[in-house]
Amino acid sequence: MPTKHYLNATYGIRSWLLTTDHKRIALLYLISVTFFFFIGGFFAMMIRLHLLTPSGLLLSADTYNRMFTMHGVAMIFFFLIPSIPAVLGNFLMPLMIGAKDLAFPRINLLSWYVYVVGAAFTLYSMVTGGLDTGWTFYTPLSTVYSNSAVAPAVVGVFIVGFSSILTGLNFLVTIHTMRAPGMTWFRLPLFVWSHYATSVVMILGTPVVAITLGLAAMERVFGLGFFNPAMGGDPILFQHLFWFYSHPAVYIMILPAMGVVSELIPTFARKQLFGYHFVAAASMAIAVIGFLIWTHHMFLTGVSTYAALAFSFLTFLVAIPSAVKVFNWTATLFGGSISLDTPMLYAFGFIGLFLIGGLTGLFLGSLGTDIHMHDTYFVVAHFHYIMVGGAIMGYLGGLHFWWPKITGRMYPEWLARGAAVILFVGFNLTFFPQFLLGYLGMPRRYHVYPPEFQVYNVMSTAGASILALGYLLPLIYLTWAAFYGRVAGPNPWPATGLEWKTPSPPPTENFETTPVVTWEPYDFHHRPDLGLDVPANPALAPAHGDD
Amino acid sequence: MARAAAEVPGQFRRCEEQTRTVQSPLPFFPEQASNFAGNVDELFSFILVTAVFFSTLVTFLIIVAGVKYRRKRPSEVGEQIEGNNALEIGWTVIPLILALGMFAWGAVVYVNFRTAPKDTLDVYVIGKQWMWKLQQPNGRQEINELHVPVNRNIKLIMGSEDVIHDFYVPAFRVKMDVVPGRYNTLWFRPTRIGKYHFFCSQYCGTNHAVMGGWVTVMDPAEYATWLSGEVGDVNPVSAGERLFTQLACNTCHIANGTGRAPSLNGVYDAKVLLADGSTVTADDAYVRESILQPKAKIVAGYQPVMPTFQGLVTEEQILNLTAYIKSLQSQPVPAKGAGIAPAAATGKK
C-alpha cells in the first residue's frame, strides 16, 4: 500500500464533508445510495412477505400501497439512477481518462448535497404519512385523491433531479476537455462512452421530469388545474411528460451497467473487446432512440392508434443496439483466456438476466401482446430483470472489480463467488414466477389476489429471501475487506485501463505525472508492463480512428 | 361503495362455477374466452419462441466459450481479434427483420382491437374508487358484475368518476384504461359460456386490488331472460328526460328550434356544424364535453351562453342525459334551429 493516498491525505469529518476530491465524493455517494438500497430492500421484503397468502399476511391495504410506492421511489430515484454514475463513474471517470479530477470539483460536491436535501424531503414524506401514489405519481390520484404525504415526496424527487443534471454536466465537460495526451475518443474505455451517453440523457431528460413534478406539486398544493380533468386539465398529459423522462431514465440505469460489463469482459477474457466501435455507437443509439419511445407505456390509455403504431415501431428499433452489445460481448469470449473471478461471474449474470429482461420487453413493445400484459406482473418481472438483474448485477460486478482500486484491498474471492451465485439463483427464483403470474393475468400493485395466483407468489417470496442473503453478504464482506483484506497492489487482475496505472488507493491528485496514452483500449498484446505472456512480435496495433 | 369494501376477501374467494381456470398446479396460459384470446396467444407464442431461441443461443455460446477458452496459465493472454464487420451486419439485420415482424403482427392485432365493429351491444361502465357500475342497454344496472351474451360483439363505453382505472378481463385478453374526463371504449366478442374474473389493472388507491368482479357469458336466450327478469331500477332515457327538465336544459334547447340553443332532435350521431366552420360528430364524448365544457365547441349560429355543469352532474347522470339525447335521434328535426349541420356541409343524412 502507498503510504499517502486519498483516504489518509487529510483527516476529520470536515475533510470529508467539504472535500472536492471526486474519489471521496464517490464514497459519500456510496454510503448514501447503499442506505437507500437497504431502505428500499426492506420495503421489498415487506411486500413479498405480505403476498405469501391471497388475503395478505401482515399489512393493511393502505400500508401495502405505501410499501410498494416507497420501494419504487427509494430504489429508482435514490439508488438506481445515482448508483453507477455517481459512485463508480465519479470515482473512475477522471482516473480512466488520466485527469486529476472532474472539470468542476465543487459542483460535484454540490451535487451530493443536492442529493442529500432531496433525500431529506423524501425521508420526511416517508415518516410523516408515507406515499401511496405509486412511484409514477399518476394524476389525478396523486394530485387530488391521495391521502398521503405527496407534496414533500414530489419536492424531494424534484430536488434530487438537479443532482443528476449536475453530475451529467460535469461528466460531459470532463470527457470533452480533460482527456490525457493520447487519450483519443476511440481510445476511451467503453465505461466512459456509456457514461457520456448517460450524461446526455440526464441533461436532456431530467429537466422535463422536474417541470412535470413541479406542475403536479402546484396542482396538489395550490389547486391549479394542470392535470385534473374536473378543472379542465388532462391526466394523460401528465403521463406523456412523466414518461418523456422516465423512459430514458431506464437507460440512465442500464447504460452505465453496460459500460461496466464492457470493462469486465475484456479484462477477464484478456482480449480486446469485439467490435469496440459498434458497442460505443450502440450506447449513443440507445440514448437517442430512447427519447422517442415513451408512449409505449401508454398504449392502453386511449392514445390514438397511429401514435401507438409509431411508438411501437420505434420501441422495436431500440432493441437492436442492445442486441448488438450482447452479441459483441459474447463474441469477445471466443479466443480469450477466460477466468471466472467474481466480477466475471457478475458480467455473465448481467448478460443472462439482461437478455431475459430485454427479450421480455418485446412482448410489451408489441402492441398485440401488450393489450393483455400491460400493468400485470409480467411488466414487474420485466423491469426487475432490467433494473435489478441488469443494473445491480453491473453495479456489484463493478464494485468487486474496482474495490481493490477504491480501498487498496482485495475482497475474499471464494465468498464473493458464492454470493454471486446465491444472488443469481435468488433473483431468478424471485422474478421468473412473476412472468407466469403476469401472463395468467395478475395485475400489479395488488395487496390481495385470487387464490389461483398463490403458488407463484409463494415461489417469488421464497426467492426473495435467498436474494436478500445475496445482498447482505457483499455488504458485510466488502466492508470487512476495506479494512482487513489482502493488500491488492496497483493492478491485481491485471487490467489495461489507465486507472490501474496508479497506486491503489490512488493519491489525491490521481497520477504522479500526467500519463500519456500510447495503446489501444483493452489491448493486452502491446502492454509489456502488465507482465503477461505476450506472443513474440505481436501484430501491429490496429489503427483506431483519429490518433 | 361500503358494500364493495366489505366484500374484500369474498370477492376473490374461489368461485364454485370457476373450475376451469386452474386445473394444472402450475398453470401457464389463462383460459381463452374471446375472439382476441387466440390472436394474442399466437403472437405471444411467436415472440416466446424467438426469445427462447436467442437466450438459449447466447447462453450456449457463453458456456462453450467459458469451457473451451478457460485460462490455462495465469499469465496467458487471448488472441488479438478486433472485430468482424460481416458479423456485425448479420447480427444487426437478422434481429431487425424479426423485430419488424413482431411489430407488424402486433400492429394488426392492436388495430383490430381498437376498431370496434358497428353492430355492437353497448354497455356503459363507470369506474369509481373502488367499484364498477355497469349499465345494460335497457337500463339494467349491475355492480362489479357484467352479463353478456356469447358470440355477440360487446362494446364497453367507459368513464371514471375520479381517478384513472382500467377494465381488464384476462380470459378475454383485453384491457383499457378508464380515464376521468373522457370516454374510452373496449370491444370484444365472448366465445365461451362461463364466468371470468375482471380486474382493475390501473392502480387507483387504497382498495385497487378488490376493485374487480365477474363477467358472466351467457347463452343468448338466457341473457334475454336475465335482462328482462329484473326491470331496470331506472330507465336511463326517462331518468335523462327528468334531469333535462330539472337542470333547466329544456328552457334553451327547445325541440322546435325556437330556443336560445339548438334543438337536440336528431343530433345524436349526426354531424354538427361549428362556429369556426368545422364539423364534429355528436357522439358520447361530444355530448359529455358540451355539458361540462360548453364553450369548447360552439354550434354555428349560437352564442356561447351555456353555463358549465362541471361538478353539478355525476358521470352517471351524464350517461342518462346522453341516453335521453340519443332517444331524440328519431324525433322530427325542425327546419330552423337544429343542431345538426345541413346535408350540403357534410354529405351525410
Interface residues (C-beta under 8 A of the other chain):
Chain A: P54 S55 A61 D62 N65 D132 G134 Y138 P140 L141 V144 Y145 S146 P229 A230 G232 G233 D234 P235 I236 A269 R270 K271 Q272 F274 G275 Y276 H277 F278 F299 L300 T301 G302 T305 A308 L309 S312 F313 F316 L317 A319 I320 A323 V324 V326 F327 N328 T330 A331 L333 F334 G335 G336 S337 I338 S339 L340 F348 I351 G352 L355 I356 L359 T360 L362 F363 G365 S366 L367 G368 T369 D370 I371 H372 H374 D375 T376 L436 Y439 L440 G441 P443 R444 R445 Y446 H447 V448 Y449 P450 P451 E452 V455 D523 F524 H525 G531 L532 D533 V534 P535 P538 A539 P542
Chain B: V8 P9 F12 R13 R14 T21 V22 P25 L26 P27 F28 F29 P30 F36 N39 V40 L43 F44 I47 L48 T50 A51 F54 S55 V58 T59 L61 I62 A65 G66 Y69 R70 R71 K72 R73 S75 E76 V77 G78 E79 Q80 I81 E82 G83 N84 L87 E88 W91 T92 P95 L96 A99 L100 M102 F103 W105 G106 A107 V108 V109 Y110 V111 F113 R114 T115 Q129 D162 V163 I164 D166 Y168 P170 A171 R173 V174 K175 M176 D177 V179 P180 G181 R182 N184 H197 F199 C200 S201 Q202 Y203 C204 G205 T206 N207 H208 A209 V210 Q293 Q310 G311
